[in-house]
Amino acid sequence: MSALTLATRDSSTMVRRQLKRLLRYPSMTVQLIITPVIILLLFVYVFGGTLGTGLGGGRHTYINYVVPGILLMAAATAATGTAVMVATDMTEGIIARFRTMRISRASVLTGHVVASVIQQLLGMAVVIGIALAIGFRPNATPVEWLAAAGLLTLFVVAITWLAVALGLKSPTPEAASNAPMPLVFLPFLGSGFVPTDSMPTVLRWFAEYQPFTPIMQTVRGLLLGTPIGDNAAIATAWCTGIAAVSYLWAKKTYNKA
Amino acid sequence: MTNLAIAANGLRKSYRDKDGDKVVLDGIDLAVPEGTIFSLLGPNGAGKTTTVQILSTLIRADGGQVQVAGYDLNRQADDVRGAIGVTGQYSAVDKLLTGEENLLLMADLKHLPKREGKQKAKELLEQFDLVDAAGKPAATYSGGMQRRLDLAMTLVGDPRLIFLDEPTTGLDPRSRRAMWGIVRDLVKNGVTIFLTTQYLEEADELADRIALLDHGRLIAEGTAEELKRLIPGGHVLLKFADPSRLDAARPILGVGTPDHDALTLQVPSDGSVRAIRELLTLLDERSIDVAEMSVHTPDLDDVFLTLTGQQTDQNKEALR
């Protein structure tokens, strides 16, 4: 068997291991799905009336506006879980065992990433389902839905590799749960919950140039028909860049440890 | 000529910490023939685990020539990994997976065909008495069961050389004996075992050759018998009720070191029943009562304490 076939085979073995682990320990997955759902309900039913008025509509205007931000927040929250899983895994003796076996080195990490991506996409599907149930009304064509799903998947892959790298860098699982925290707040400091032009200058500058904003603008544009402009290209570039850098960083950290 | 499973020359390793370089292995040589049990014996912190980590490709040595299973440790690390199995000091099982799933995971990673992997897992569960627990998560296993599962996982893919780093530390006596039985069976099938332990009894029971590691150096190496010959031999200690009996006994026996304060006489002896019977008969013929008697044969404890004791004293000097 060629090196690539072996690497693929080892990686799929590790993905199966990781999915089994997620099923065995469902409280983490449940928590990671419930958190964004609560934020969604909170923002729609508590703040949504007032915020929707600010957008020139009502609660229904706001639910359409906030869903892309909630989706990214769901991914960022799940990244915390991934970082903790990786850090915990590294403290277990089984990783030392893997290192003494003739298997593809990166397969352990690939297993974490693929399983987490599956977990997060499921989480996003739940969020979208609940949003639709409470009044989210996208006007996207099937192609636009596919494009949005593609970009979100790319984003999830990027943020998951970042989470894996952060998890590997963390000395303890507790530290790993803190490291991705800033990511959870990025949707707030962008166009996730309110339009950036309502913010003071310095904050607005940050909000417009940080990576989450073009991603949210693109998803919003695809699902609701708002203008996308060059946001799609910028969003894709950010996601690809973060994924590539994080992948190399994670691999290097894993090999060094 | 037998082939060597492990051949190391001048193995060195030091770690850098805030106090400067700390030398963990200070140039050790190892020669382990195939199909034997080799035991590396030493107190905590002697460098046993570091040696296993280097030989099993987990960490790199700073210097030295090492061949493991016929491959160069640095240039052919992946070939080494293909030939060895490692059971470390800390449990290397996936606690969220069941015992059976852990074994199947190993079979997949060893690239065994599905059916063969299932067959092997079934055999190992039976061999290691884990059939009843096969469907339960490893987290629910007792210490002994986790250790057995750990070793069973190491055996998937039939490695030719197995490293066991303190395999019985923390196990109860029954589990320890069960583990010894398993190790002996492995060697019968031609596997080479590199065993570290801090229990002298374990090395004495299992190992063909023993090396004593202390402060990163090998301070003695040989069979258990050879090592025992390194230090003064066995003796019988006779205790008498009063000094007059002690004084009377010494000329009759012709040998022995009296201790007048303790009222004892230390007589050199191989500790055999026949020698002791002769000794007691001699005293009995002259009606000299022995109050107490104890037989002392040299064991690895004596060797270990004698040889490592010198080092410890030197260290204490250095600390002052």
Boltz contact constraints between the chains, C-beta under 6 A:
constraints:
  - contact:
      token1: [A, 13]
      token2: [B, 108]
      max_distance: 6.0
  - contact:
      token1: [A, 13]
      token2: [B, 109]
      max_distance: 6.0
  - contact:
      token1: [A, 17]
      token2: [B, 105]
      max_distance: 6.0
  - contact:
      token1: [A, 21]
      token2: [B, 96]
      max_distance: 6.0
  - contact:
      token1: [A, 24]
      token2: [B, 96]
      max_distance: 6.0
  - contact:
      token1: [A, 25]
      token2: [B, 96]
      max_distance: 6.0
  - contact:
      token1: [A, 93]
      token2: [B, 88]
      max_distance: 6.0
  - contact:
      token1: [A, 93]
      token2: [B, 90]
      max_distance: 6.0
  - contact:
      token1: [A, 93]
      token2: [B, 91]
      max_distance: 6.0
  - contact:
      token1: [A, 93]
      token2: [B, 92]
      max_distance: 6.0
  - contact:
      token1: [A, 94]
      token2: [B, 92]
      max_distance: 6.0
  - contact:
      token1: [A, 94]
      token2: [B, 94]
      max_distance: 6.0
  - contact:
      token1: [A, 96]
      token2: [B, 88]
      max_distance: 6.0
  - contact:
      token1: [A, 97]
      token2: [B, 92]
      max_distance: 6.0
  - contact:
      token1: [A, 99]
      token2: [B, 58]
      max_distance: 6.0
  - contact:
      token1: [A, 100]
      token2: [B, 56]
      max_distance: 6.0
  - contact:
      token1: [A, 100]
      token2: [B, 57]
      max_distance: 6.0
  - contact:
      token1: [A, 100]
      token2: [B, 81]
      max_distance: 6.0
  - contact:
      token1: [A, 100]
      token2: [B, 86]
      max_distance: 6.0
  - contact:
      token1: [A, 101]
      token2: [B, 81]
      max_distance: 6.0
  - contact:
      token1: [A, 101]
      token2: [B, 109]
      max_distance: 6.0
  - contact:
      token1: [A, 102]
      token2: [B, 78]
      max_distance: 6.0
  - contact:
      token1: [A, 102]
      token2: [B, 81]
      max_distance: 6.0
  - contact:
      token1: [A, 102]
      token2: [B, 82]
      max_distance: 6.0
  - contact:
      token1: [A, 103]
      token2: [B, 109]
      max_distance: 6.0
